[in-house]
Amino acid sequence: DAGASSGVWSTSNTTTTVGGQSVSDTAGVNGSTWVQGVNYVLFENVVPNGSGNITLSGHSVPTTQHSDARLPLNGFQLVDAGPVSNATLTGAATAAAFTTTYGTASAAQTFAIGGSSLTANITATAPTGFEVSSDGSSYGSTATFTRTGGSASGTLSLRLSATAAVSGSYDGQNIVLSSTGATSVNVTTAASGNSVSPAAQNYTSWASTNSMTGGPTHVGQDGLSNLLVYALNLKTNGGNGSPGTLTGHLLSFAKRADAVTNNDVTYAIQISADLGVADPWTTTTTGVTETTSAIAIDMSTMGGAKNFARLIVTQK
């Protein structure tokens, strides 16, 4: 504050030390005037911009007479930018491809992560469809690695969640490691090959999806029960022909893959000499071969003038 009314700055022989430099309020510094009640900032050894002026925040400061400049404090703010952070995170990596079936979480992959000069914990944040853990057992959308002193470290576990959508996109996704004041680093999923397969349908979900009413024993217009249609992967809208295939003496039935995967039905071959009239239907293993994809019987092993065979499917 010049401490005087508006006018040309006059000599008062006042000397102030600024940054180790002696500054006197000599008359006519910068060729401008002091204004009472206004605080000024003194800029020493200012280099003009070529036009004889220096512009700071829109204020043009003449520097034609001296290498120093003064500027009113009006409109200035002092902002605490905080200390310079040296916080550092480590753990950037690329994961191998994740695969799973809907309803089951994928196998987890693990990554060593850490940080130094930290002021806060490390947080791992998973993208949609993935989940993370700091202890390998409790999984969620985020995981926290606690800072001790100025550092934190641990093992990040990463997996596809059991509820990850079959239609989701999981290639090239970033799991972000972050901590206040540190530059974030990423664990990135493989660029291709990450996928979720549909879950196998059991009889109940299959019947619901295909509007198969009446229960497993209900017989449709083609004479086949709902359970048999499910077990042999036949058409759900009727119109099925023979559910089996006879090639020479070999009678075979193809199984539904989902039924095999779910293991919710059993397959058996029964034989009779007269369709069960006098000779009851009897389950047999003679001449029968069964794999995960089919069950068949070699009719030539049955003997007798007439022989009949049928498939029995039972819901577990």
C-alpha atoms as one frame of an Amber mdcrd trajectory, in Angstrom:
protein
   0.000   0.000   0.000   1.572   3.280  -1.047  -0.063   4.931   1.949  -0.729
   8.113  -0.010  -3.413   9.529  -2.207  -3.457   8.690  -5.864  -0.563  10.179
  -7.688   2.923   9.603  -8.912   4.953   7.426  -6.572   7.241   9.798  -4.709
  10.550   9.177  -3.073  10.329   8.086   0.570  13.646   6.263   0.831  11.862
   3.087   1.926  13.833  -0.024   1.185  12.374  -3.515   1.238  14.147  -6.807
   0.733  12.315  -9.165  -1.659  13.871 -12.522  -2.444  17.232 -11.250  -1.268
  17.004  -8.174  -3.531  16.862  -4.603  -2.218  13.845  -2.765  -3.623  13.363
   0.978  -3.115  10.125   2.851  -3.787  11.816   5.287  -6.082   9.654   7.844
  -7.811   8.194   6.921 -11.137   8.952   3.170 -11.147   7.424   1.759 -14.337
   6.129   5.186 -15.068   2.820   4.456 -13.316   1.061   5.618 -10.173   0.235
   4.071  -6.835  -3.350   3.891  -5.691  -4.193   4.122  -2.030  -5.692   0.965
  -0.519  -4.396  -1.380  -3.249  -1.842  -4.094  -2.567   0.769  -4.738  -5.217
   2.920  -7.687  -6.274   6.476  -6.847  -7.301   7.916  -8.907 -10.179  11.701
  -8.652 -10.383  13.836  -9.012 -13.495  10.802  -9.414 -15.734  11.584 -10.042
 -19.389   9.287  -8.022 -21.690   7.328  -9.829 -24.368   8.848  -7.736 -27.130
   6.227  -5.015 -27.011   7.464  -3.505 -23.779   4.623  -5.066 -21.784   4.051
  -8.195 -19.751   0.544  -9.622 -19.600  -0.573 -11.563 -16.524  -4.178 -12.740
 -16.267  -5.303 -10.086 -18.689  -3.413  -7.213 -16.984  -0.891  -5.404 -19.162
   2.102  -4.271 -17.131   4.428  -1.662 -18.725   8.119  -2.463 -18.395   9.539
   0.323 -20.472  11.660   1.945 -17.754  12.802  -0.894 -15.544  13.186  -4.641
 -15.574  10.809  -4.874 -12.618   7.013  -4.788 -12.833   4.245  -4.348 -10.315
   0.680  -5.586 -10.607  -2.352  -5.002  -8.362  -3.422  -8.025  -6.313  -7.025
  -7.488  -7.360  -8.285 -10.664  -9.060  -5.391 -12.828  -7.843  -5.929 -16.019
  -5.849  -3.333 -18.053  -4.018  -4.100 -21.739  -4.557  -2.480 -24.499  -2.532
  -1.489 -27.059  -5.120  -0.442 -29.467  -2.371   2.810 -31.340  -2.144   4.300
 -32.940  -5.215   3.376 -36.655  -5.104   5.919 -39.363  -5.697   3.317 -42.140
  -5.304   3.934 -45.005  -7.708   1.865 -48.100  -8.556   3.139 -51.353 -10.053
   1.293 -54.339 -11.450   0.499 -53.548 -15.089  -0.046 -56.864 -16.875  -2.010
 -58.683 -19.579  -4.123 -61.676 -18.607  -4.634 -64.882 -20.550  -8.121 -65.468
 -21.969 -10.925 -66.243 -19.512 -13.633 -68.771 -20.415 -16.561 -70.127 -18.439
 -20.150 -71.359 -18.648 -22.935 -69.110 -17.458 -23.720 -69.828 -13.827 -20.138
 -70.762 -12.949 -17.289 -68.338 -12.236 -14.180 -68.862 -14.343 -10.860 -70.000
 -12.924  -9.047 -67.045 -11.368  -5.772 -65.580 -12.558  -3.441 -63.823 -10.112
  -1.188 -60.775 -10.433   1.360 -59.214  -8.063   0.579 -55.543  -7.436   2.110
 -52.866  -5.222   2.788 -49.207  -4.583   5.294 -46.926  -2.886   5.214 -43.381
  -1.432   1.454 -43.814  -1.096  -0.910 -41.584   0.841  -3.920 -43.895   0.409
  -4.861 -47.543  -0.155  -4.730 -49.202  -3.573  -8.105 -49.978  -5.139  -8.604
 -52.474  -7.955 -11.775 -51.840  -9.978 -13.175 -54.539 -12.273 -15.100 -53.871
 -15.512 -18.552 -55.341 -16.144 -18.600 -59.138 -16.003 -15.386 -59.473 -13.998
 -14.759 -59.580 -10.268 -11.627 -59.045  -8.184 -10.298 -60.121  -4.809  -7.406
 -59.152  -2.555  -7.487 -62.433  -0.608  -8.475 -64.981  -3.266 -11.775 -65.826
  -1.596 -14.001 -62.758  -1.281 -14.802 -61.390  -4.744 -16.564 -58.209  -5.790
 -16.472 -55.299  -8.224 -13.599 -53.714  -6.253 -10.790 -54.944  -4.032  -8.708
 -52.928  -1.575  -5.024 -53.337  -0.717  -4.327 -51.569   2.559  -1.449 -49.102
   2.808   1.032 -49.628   5.630   3.314 -46.651   6.091   3.780 -45.422   2.547
   3.497 -48.744   0.732   1.024 -51.483  -0.134   1.366 -54.804  -1.922  -0.495
 -58.049  -2.479  -1.900 -60.520  -4.966  -4.819 -59.484  -7.143  -7.158 -62.328
  -8.125  -9.275 -61.801 -11.219 -12.041 -63.914 -12.776 -15.205 -63.819 -14.865
 -18.208 -63.808 -12.550 -20.854 -66.535 -12.505 -23.406 -63.998 -13.758 -21.308
 -62.606 -16.633 -23.638 -62.333 -19.624 -23.230 -64.780 -22.499 -23.515 -61.832
 -24.904 -20.950 -59.703 -23.041 -17.731 -58.297 -24.492 -14.723 -59.273 -22.384
 -11.742 -58.795 -24.717  -9.247 -56.014 -24.016 -10.916 -54.837 -20.809  -9.011
 -52.890 -18.139  -8.928 -53.689 -14.446  -7.788 -50.346 -13.013  -5.359 -50.061
 -10.088  -5.605 -46.629  -8.488  -4.488 -44.686  -5.416  -4.753 -41.009  -4.546
  -1.896 -39.030  -6.083  -0.575 -41.931  -8.152  -0.901 -42.595 -11.869  -3.284
 -45.517 -12.394  -2.071 -48.736 -14.007  -4.094 -51.482 -15.686  -4.302 -55.233
 -15.765  -5.738 -55.840 -19.243  -7.620 -58.923 -20.385  -6.495 -60.769 -23.507
  -7.343 -59.125 -26.832  -9.391 -62.178 -27.897 -10.732 -65.484 -26.625 -12.607
 -64.309 -23.535 -16.098 -65.834 -23.553 -19.074 -67.109 -21.579 -20.937 -70.144
 -22.940 -24.664 -70.738 -22.386 -25.529 -73.047 -19.522 -26.934 -76.458 -20.356
 -30.714 -76.577 -19.920 -32.246 -79.186 -17.632 -35.702 -80.541 -18.337 -37.490
 -77.857 -16.299 -35.764 -74.871 -17.945 -36.052 -76.514 -21.385 -39.786 -77.081
 -20.915 -40.278 -73.486 -19.765 -38.255 -72.031 -22.650 -40.138 -74.105 -25.219
 -43.600 -73.811 -23.620 -43.860 -77.575 -23.178 -46.870 -77.847 -20.900 -48.400
 -80.909 -19.235 -45.287 -82.191 -17.471 -42.661 -84.751 -18.550 -45.163 -87.583
 -19.137 -47.474 -85.526 -21.344 -47.782 -87.139 -24.797 -47.992 -84.906 -27.838
 -49.782 -85.472 -31.127 -46.781 -87.362 -32.472 -47.166 -89.947 -29.702 -43.971
 -88.935 -27.893 -43.742 -87.740 -24.305 -42.249 -84.357 -23.437 -39.418 -86.075
 -21.557 -38.541 -88.223 -24.581 -38.500 -85.138 -26.817 -36.108 -83.479 -24.351
 -33.870 -86.535 -23.908 -33.472 -87.159 -27.650 -33.343 -83.512 -28.799 -36.411
 -83.868 -30.997 -38.617 -81.138 -32.435 -40.700 -79.369 -29.811 -43.531 -78.455
 -32.162 -44.465 -82.057 -32.995 -44.168 -83.749 -36.338 -41.395 -86.101 -35.220
 -41.016 -89.369 -37.049 -39.415 -92.417 -35.473 -37.233 -91.287 -32.590 -34.697
 -94.035 -33.367 -32.720 -95.169 -36.384 -32.594 -98.803 -37.601 -29.566 -99.667
 -39.693 -29.400-103.357 -40.479 -29.819-105.019 -37.080 -28.664-101.947 -35.149
 -31.348 -99.796 -33.485 -29.883 -96.549 -32.122 -31.065 -93.382 -30.374 -29.113
 -90.092 -30.303 -28.985 -88.343 -26.924 -29.534 -84.674 -26.190 -26.197 -83.091
 -25.195 -27.755 -80.920 -22.461 -29.452 -83.955 -20.928 -26.114 -85.747 -20.806
 -24.356 -82.696 -19.350 -27.014 -82.208 -16.682 -27.231 -85.954 -16.020 -30.913
 -85.501 -15.260 -32.250 -88.505 -17.216 -31.308 -92.183 -17.647 -31.507 -94.215
 -20.851 -32.273 -97.947 -21.009 -33.203-100.544 -23.658 -36.035-102.977 -23.016
 -36.907-106.046 -25.102 -39.927-108.314 -25.549 -40.948-111.082 -27.950 -44.592
-109.909 -28.205 -44.680-106.219 -27.243 -45.240-107.144 -23.616 -48.450-109.159
 -24.077 -47.223-112.496 -22.733 -43.516-111.673 -22.617 -43.045-108.685 -20.289
 -40.752-105.856 -21.320 -37.370-106.473 -19.721 -34.389-104.162 -19.460 -31.334
-105.690 -21.101 -27.662-104.941 -21.550 -27.086-107.780 -24.019 -26.019-106.331
 -27.358 -26.399-102.826 -25.948 -23.739-100.143 -26.425 -24.003 -96.743 -24.787
 -21.875 -93.622 -25.150 -22.344 -89.994 -24.125 -23.930 -89.295 -27.488 -26.092
 -92.382 -28.196 -27.497 -95.695 -26.995 -27.993 -98.677 -29.353 -28.862-102.376
 -29.415 -27.812-105.031 -31.908 -31.126-106.839 -32.529 -29.336-109.904 -33.924
 -28.183-110.796 -30.416 -31.718-111.268 -29.125 -32.558-114.669 -30.726 -36.113
-115.884 -31.359 -38.396-115.533 -34.371 -39.690-112.122 -33.368 -38.016-109.506
 -31.277 -39.020-106.024 -30.223 -36.943-103.340 -28.523 -37.789 -99.950 -27.070
 -36.073 -97.071 -25.349 -37.039 -96.101 -21.812 -36.093 -92.612 -20.594 -36.512
 -91.848 -16.900 -36.167 -88.459 -15.207 -33.882 -88.491 -12.186
